[in-house]
Structure formats: structure tokens, C-alpha cells
Amino acid sequence: MRRSLAATLILSTTTGTAAVLVAAGLLLNVLVRSSLTDQFDRALLEKAGLLAAGVEWENGNTDLEFEDLDMREFEGPESSAYLELWRPDGSALFRSPSLGTADLERFAGPDGSAAFASVALPDGRPGRAVGMTFAPREDEDDGSEGGAKTDRGTAAGSRRKPAPALTLVMARSTAPVDAVLARFRTVSVTVGLATVAVTAGALWVFVRRGLRPLDRLADQIGGMGEQDLSQRVRLARAPAELEPVVARLNDLLSRLESAFQRECRFGADVAHELRTPLAGLRSTLDVALLKHRQPAEYQEALGRCLRISVQLQAMVERLMSLARLDAGHVEVRPEPVSLNAIVCDAWRDLAASADARRLRVKWSLGTDFTIFTDRSLLGLAVRNILENAVVHADAGGSVTVETSAAADGAELRVANSGNRLSEEQASHVFERFWRGDAARTNTGTHSGLGLPLVKKAIEVLGGGLKVRTVAGGDFEITIVLPRDSPSTCAGGPQGALTEPPP
């Protein structure tokens, strides 16, 4: 089952939101842990400093004066704080009752500065410890009764031993910090899940509302039928993203309407074109069979029927060729082809018609060119161009056939005199069944399929077509075809032909 666009948008946006929330939660958790740990370490250091200040060095003896400090957190096995002092030789000077028989790990920072570490407490709980090396404060009394002081420069002062460097390590359980972090994580997860749920619900509402124009577009398209292709999509207040889609759909509908209209006209034109010769064929046969006639009269009737049948066959063959070209069922087989040879072969079938109409044919076949193209399709196009010129030239007029090199290939130009078409009319000559002058009103004789067939064949071959017309003058068609390379024959290049081909 395919996922809908709405579901895809909601799922992707919700997933992205959840990913952002998870990343933000992890980062915030790290920052909060770091902040709480810093506060915890500062409290440890402050307490350790007070404890270090309570250690006094008096005349070679170390005196611990913790009476003024709150030491209850170090007193029982259930305590969460631990303290241990070491002499320079590593022997323990003081151990808090909370340690029992266990010891803390002895450490300090460089040069005796305070250092912090995460440790496992004697009861196995996680904790943080601060370690530092310090010199106890020295008592300034001389030890005499009454506490009389002596000058620092006296001999009694000189007898004092220097205070040794002691190491102090204090550790506390991080359970309060862990509890705060656990509550923070619980709140973060709860808020994150609620945010994702609310986001998904809001997205469902907004996405469905935002996709309503698509539903209206689908309804409009679904309501269109082939009986009325003049309808167009109309979306009021359509989003900017849908405007190109609506424009392309309307353009497609316009092209479909034009195509259906052409097909309808094509069918009507075919019926009209076939009706006239078939009617002529039937009337000829009816007249011939109406009464007994002489053999010569039967022969004349049969000849007329044969001519009509040939015209019908040509029309059907052109229709079939156009249908195959339109459907793309013509296989193009490129091969080296001589353009001049194709022209000469096509003219041989039309020479008799040109002579019958007393046409003057002007030949100007330039240097031959080998065109890498389909021989059959090119021959079809050339025959129809030449036939169009022979049929529509005025009796006793002229036909010009010229080949030449072009910048991007080879050109074939065919012109005939007796033109009656204006430039506007000439733009319709490639439309099927179009007739625009008196010579084209002989329905059944000139079907109006030759030049449309030429246009389609040349397009398939990758070439181009140009039309030039002068009313009362010449009608000229030029085809441009891509070529492979100039052709040479044995003995050198072929020269220009100024006489009709044999």
C-alpha cells in the first residue's frame, strides 16, 4: 500500500522534530550535568579548604582543630562524606569515622593544587573527590604559660620545626546530583514525547488543510470528460507551488483538446475524401451496366475505374504511412544515402506526368552528398515534394529542382510556378486535407496528405522544412537534412547536373 503525501509529510516532519528534540535533550543533559558537577566540585573545594584551615602545626606537632566545623557528615557508616589526611611519609594522620576500615585513594593536583576525580566510595556508591596538598598553619605562641608571645626573630622561633606538607582527600556521594539529573531526564522525555505528540496532531490538521487544494484539483480533473475537453482547471487562492502544476495541466488539456479536434476532423476528412472517389467509381460502374455497350465504352469505363482505384490506393497508403509515423512504429535504419540519387529515382516515376503537362524542369543538382539517413523515409519525402510540384504547377509552367550544401547538412529545394497561395495560406500546407487554391479543389484527386507526410518524415529524420511563396509566382519548399560527409565517386567528385536525369 502506497503512503499518502500527507502521511509522508507528517511522518518526516515528526521524525525530524523528534530527532532535533533528542539531540537538544542530550546536549542539554550534558550541559546540566557539567553545571551541577561544577557546583558540586566548588562545594567540595570550599569544605576541603575549611578542613585544611583547621589543621595547625605547633612546635613539631600537628593539631587538628575541627571543633568549629560541622563534622556530622563524616561521623557514621551511613554518612555520605569521607575525609582522610596523610603525612608526607604516607601514613594516615586522620581518618573520618565514616571510612570505617576503608581508605580513600590518595591524590593531588600538580604542585599540590586541588584536583577532582570521580571515585567509587567505600560503600560502592559513585562519588566525587577533591585532593590537595597543603602546609598546616603554624602556631605563633612560644608555648609558655599564659600564652605570652615572643618575637619572630628570637631564639625560640629558630627552634621551631618547619610545617610538613600534608595531603587531604575529601569525597562525597553524588546521589543528589544523580537524583536531579534523573528528574531532569524524566521531565525532558515527558516534555519531548508530549511535544512530538502535539506536533504530530498539529501537523495532521495543518497538512490536511494545506493539501485541500490538491483534493479540489483531483475533483476537478475527475469531473472532466472526453465529451467536453474545453474545461480548464480553476483553483481559487491556489498555493504558489500549485500554480505551475495548474498551468501545465491546462496546457496539457489545451493540447489534448486540439488533438481530439484534429482526430475528429481527420476522421471526417477521410470519410469525405473516400466518399467522392467511391461515388465516382460506383457511378461509372452503374452507367456502364445500365445498358449494353460497345467494348470500347466498357474499356473506357474500366480505365476510369482503374484511375480512381489508383488514387484510392495512394490515399490509403499515405494514411497508413502517416499513422505509422504518428505512432512511432517506423524503424529508422540509417545508412549512407546519395541525395542526388534519391532525387533522380523519385523523378523517374513523375517524368511522364511532367511531360504530359508540358512542364519545363530546371535542374541544378550540386556536388553529391552522402547523407547518413534512412533511404526509405527520405525517398518517401522527396517523391511527395516532387509530386506536389508537378501536380500544382500551372500547365506549361516550370519546376525547379536544386540540391546544395548547407551549413549543417544538405538542402533540397523544389519550386513550381503558378502559385496562388498567400503567405498566410502557405502556413497551412502541412495540415492534413487542407486545400487552398483551385488546383486543390479536385476532391478525390488531391487528398492533401502529401506535404503533411513530408513534414512528418523529415521530422523523424531530424531535418527541417522551409516554405516560401509569392502569389502569382513560385511556391518553394526547402528541406534541410544533416549529413555525414561529402561523397566522392571513383574518379573524383561528381559535378553539377544541369540536364534532367536519364
C-alpha positions, -999 to +999 in steps of 0.1 A: +000+000+000+014+033-010+019+060+016-001+092+011+016+126+007+000+138+039+013+108+058+048+112+043+049+149+053+036+142+088+059+113+094+090+130+080+084+163+099+075+144+131+107+123+128+128+154+122+112+171+152+119+141+174+155+139+162+160+176+170+144+172+204+166+141+212+197+159+201+187+190+221+179+169+251+212+151+250+231+183+247+211+199+275+217+169+297+254+172+292+254+209+299+232+204+331+254+176+343+285+197+337+270+227+356+258+205+385+292+188+387+310+222+387+288+234+416+293+201+434+331+204+430+331+240+442+313+229+474+338+201+478+367+225+475+352+250+499+347+223+525+382+209+519+396+244+523+379+249+557+392+215+568+427+223+558+425+256+577+416+236+608+450+218+608+476+235+629+513+229+633+525+236+668+562+231+678+566+199+658+532+185+664+501+185+642+469+197+659+435+192+643+411+219+653+378+208+638+356+219+668+342+249+650+333+229+619+302+208+612+317+173+610+284+154+614+285+143+577+317+124+584+305+106+616+287+074+609+289+044+584+257+058+568+274+091+561+278+104+526+311+122+531+346+109+537+378+125+548+414+113+551+447+132+559+481+118+552+516+127+564+544+132+540+556+096+546+521+083+535+509+074+570+474+084+578+471+114+601+433+114+602+405+092+590+368+101+593+346+077+612+326+072+580+355+054+564+354+025+589+383+003+579+385+015+543+408+041+528+404+068+502+427+069+472+455+095+478+459+120+450+465+157+445+470+181+415+503+193+401+523+213+426+499+203+453+469+222+438+434+209+441+423+181+418+389+164+413+381+129+403+351+106+401+356+078+425+338+047+439+331+054+476+339+027+503+302+016+502+303+012+464+283+043+456+296+067+430+311+099+442+334+129+436+366+135+455+389+165+458+426+160+467+451+187+477+485+191+493+489+219+518+511+231+547+492+235+580+492+269+596+518+274+623+510+284+659+527+318+667+527+311+705+560+302+722+543+276+743+549+295+777+523+296+803+498+324+799+504+324+762+530+351+761+543+357+726+578+360+716+593+379+687+597+361+654+634+368+655+641+352+689+659+320+695+627+302+704+614+309+669+645+295+655+640+262+673+606+255+656+605+227+630+590+236+596+555+225+589+553+194+568+532+191+536+500+172+543+477+156+518+439+159+522+413+140+502+376+145+508+349+126+489+311+129+488+283+108+473+269+123+440+235+108+448+219+143+450+233+153+416+223+120+401+188+124+415+185+159+400+197+146+366+173+117+368+144+140+374+156+163+346+158+133+322+123+122+332+109+157+327+128+161+293+115+128+280+080+136+291+081+170+276+097+157+244+071+130+239+043+155+246+059+179+221+062+152+194+025+141+200+013+177+199+034+184+168+021+153+150-015+163+158-010+199+147+008+187+115-021+164+107-045+193+110-023+218+091-011+194+064-047+182+056-058+218+054-028+226+032-035+197+009-071+206+003-062+224-029-048+191-042-082+174-034-100+202-052-076+197-081-083+160-082-120+165-080-119+189-109-098+166-130-120+137-122-151+156-133-137+163-167-149+140-195-138+134-231-171+150-243-160+184-231-123+190-232-127+227-233-129+227-195-099+241-176-087+238-140-097+267-119-083+269-083-091+300-062-063+310-039-041+282-051-007+279-033+023+292-053+036+257-056+004+245-074+003+274-098+029+258-122+010+224-119-023+241-128-007+259-157+009+227-171-024+208-167-044+235-185-017+235-212-020+197-215-058+199-216-055+225-244-032+202-264-055+173-258-085+193-270-066+203-301-055+167-307-091+154-303-104+181-326-078+172-352-087+135-349-123+143-353-116+165-383-092+139-396-119+112-395-145+135-412-119+145-438-110+108-445-147+099-449-152+129-472-121+121-493-131+085-497-167+092-504-160+112-536-138+086-554-160+058-543-191+077-556-173+082-589-163+046-590-199+034-584-215+059-608-191+048-635-200+012-630-237+019-627-236+038-661-216+010-677-241-016-665-272+004-673-274-009-709-254-030-733-224-010-747-196-014-772-163-029-760-146+004-764-171+020-740-165-008-714-128-003-718-131+034-712-152+028-681-128+003-667-099+027-674-116+053-654-123+029-626-086+019-626-075+055-623-099+061-593-086+028-577-050+040-580-059+073-564-077+055-536-047+032-531-023+062-530-045+079-504-048+048-482-010+042-484-003+078-473-028+075-445-011+043-433+023+059-436+011+089-415-005+066-389+028+046-386+049+078-383+025+093-357+026+061-336+063+059-339+061+024-354+086+032-382+120+018-377+147+043-388+176+025-404+204+050-411+228+042-439+249+063-464+225+077-490+232+098-521+208+128-520+211+133-558+204+096-565+173+097-544+160+128-563+168+111-597+150+079-587+119+098-575+117+119-607+117+088-630+081+080-617+070+116-624+087+124-657+057+112-677+033+134-658+056+164-662+058+158-699+020+154-702+016+188-686+044+203-707+064+214-677+099+229-681+121+213-655+152+232-644+179+210-628+206+223-606+220+193-587+252+203-570+280+182-557+266+150-545+264+144-508+263+112-488+237+116-460+236+092-432+199+087-430+170+063-438+167+056-475+131+047-475+118+077-455+139+101-474+127+087-507+091+090-495+096+126-486+113+135-519+087+118-541+059+137-524+077+170-527+083+165-564+048+152-570+034+182-552+054+205-576+043+186-607+006+185-598+003+221-587+024+238-613+004+256-640+002+238-673+032+247-694+049+262-663+081+253-647+095+232-619+129+238-603+149+211-585+181+221-567+204+204-543+232+222-524+254+221-494+242+238-462+260+248-430+246+219-411+240+194-439+225+192-474+195+211-489+169+201-514+149+230-529+118+223-551+098+252-566+069+253-590+053+282-609+016+290-609+013+296-572-020+310-560-013+309-522-006+338-500+019+337-472-008+331-446-023+303-467+011+287-472+015+283-435-013+257-436+001+235-464+014+209-439-021+204-424-038+172-434-066+175-460-060+213-463-067+228-498-063+265-505-064+270-543-084+260-573-059+232-581-067+217-547-104+216-550-105+184-570-116+162-541-105+126-545-076+135-568-056+157-545-061+144-509-040+170-491-018+143-475+014+146-494+030+176-477+019+165-442+036+132-449+067+150-460+068+171-428+064+140-406+090+120-424+116+149-423+109+154-386+116+117-379+149+120-399+159+150-378+157+175-406+138+208-411+114+223-436+110+258-450+083+272-472+085+304-494+056+316-515+049+345-538+013+349-550+013+347-588+049+335-587+067+304-573+058+281-545+090+268-530+098+241-504+132+235-490+142+206-468+174+206-448+190+173-437+220+166-416+248+149-435+278+127-426+305+137-450+308+148-487+307+119-511+333+111-537+329+086-565+356+067-584+375+093-604+367+123-582+337+143-570+306+144-591+299+176-609+267+196-611+238+183-632+221+209-654+201+184-675+173+161-665+184+127-652+182+099-676 
